[in-house]
Amino acid sequence: MAVNPPLGLWPSLAELTADERTAPGERLAFSPIVGVDVELNSRSSASRANGGEALELIGGEAFVTVAGLERPFRLTAADGIITARHASFNVQSFDGELCVTCVKGAVDVTRLDRSETLRAGREIVFAADGDVREEPADPLVRLAWRRGLLILRQTPVSRAIPQINRYFPGRLVLTDSSKSEWPVTGVFHIEQIDLAVIQLQRLLNVQATRLPGGVVLLG
């Protein structure tokens, strides 16, 4: 239970021992070395390596800016390795999925037997089911968290709930699997994430049952 807490209700051992960690709804900015700036999203954790010249994203999301280093800065996440000398990029790792979005410059991404060089405006997604997609990025949606927003555009409920859970001080659980593919669209302020729960209730026409520990059952 310390390694894999049920429903992610509390931090894992790796998260607790991380150098940097954020709570639900919290963001944190730091510089592991001169020339590298990192911003952690909510429910994220990271540890420095190699004297700060490398970073492990244990889980969650980070926006990284690398300003013209002689040696590439390396970030590892979900079995992936991301390196860059001069770039801005976003890395998201949760529920077995890894997404790397290049905002400026170029980043090299390697995971298992696949290597890609991403240019600005492109992203690569390694899905939990093994599917890999390299496609145009939508920075307005992908980087909305840096403006304190969560933007969902026709997002299936099965994918919307994990995104809401990154900011929700507890855990949402959908108990009616027949509605897992219903699309959700909306713009939510992270500081008022409870409004997303209300919208899900109305959209799905379900009740919200609140249990001890912050668990909310939708069904």
Residue, then its C-alpha position, 0 to 999 in steps of 0.5 A: m500500500a505504501v508503493n501503490p496506494p489504493l486509488g492514489l489517496w495518499p502519496s506513494l513512498a517514491e513520491l514522499t521521498a522526492d526532492e520536490r512534490t506538490a499537493p492537490g491544486e498546488r504548483l511549484a517552480f524551481s531551478p535544478i541547475v542554472g539555465v533550467d527552470v521547472e514548474l510542477n503541476s498539481r499532484s506531481s513529484a520529481s527528484r534531482a539526479n547527477g548534481g541537478e543535470a538530470l531530473e526524474l519525474i516520478g509522476g504528474e506533470a512538469f513544464v521545463t525550460v532549457a536555455g542553451l546548455e552545452r550538455p543536454f538536460r535529461l528528464t526521465a519519466a515513465d520509462g521515457i528519456i527526454t533530452a534538450r539543450h535549448a527548448s521549452f517542453n511539457v511532460q505529463s505522466f499519469d495512469g500509465e500514459l506519457c505525453v511530451t509536448c514541444v513548445k519551443g526549440a527541439v527535444d529528443v524523446t526515447r522510450l523502449d524501441r522508439s526515438e523521436t525528435l520533436r519540434a515546436g508545436r508537436e507532441i508524442v503520446f505513449a498510451a497505456d495500451g501501447d499505442v504511440r501517436e506523434e501529432p500536432a499539439d494544442p498548447l492552449v489545452r495542454l498548458a492550460w494548467r499553467r494559467g490555473l485552468l483545466i480545459l476539456r474538449q470532447t474528452p471521454v469521461s474515462r479520461a476526464i476523471p483522471q484529469i480532474n483527479r489531479y486537482f480534486p482533494g480526494r478521488l472521483v470514481l465512476t461506478d457506471s462503466s456504461k457512461s465512460e465514453w460520454p464526451v465532456t467539454g468545459v473550462f474549469h478553474i482549478e481553484q474551483i474544481d468542485l464545479a467539474v464534479i457538479q457538471l459531471q453529475r448533470l451530464l451523466n445524470v448520476q448521484a455523487t456519493r461521498l465516502p470517508g477519505g474524500v472518495v466520491l462515487l459517481g453512479 
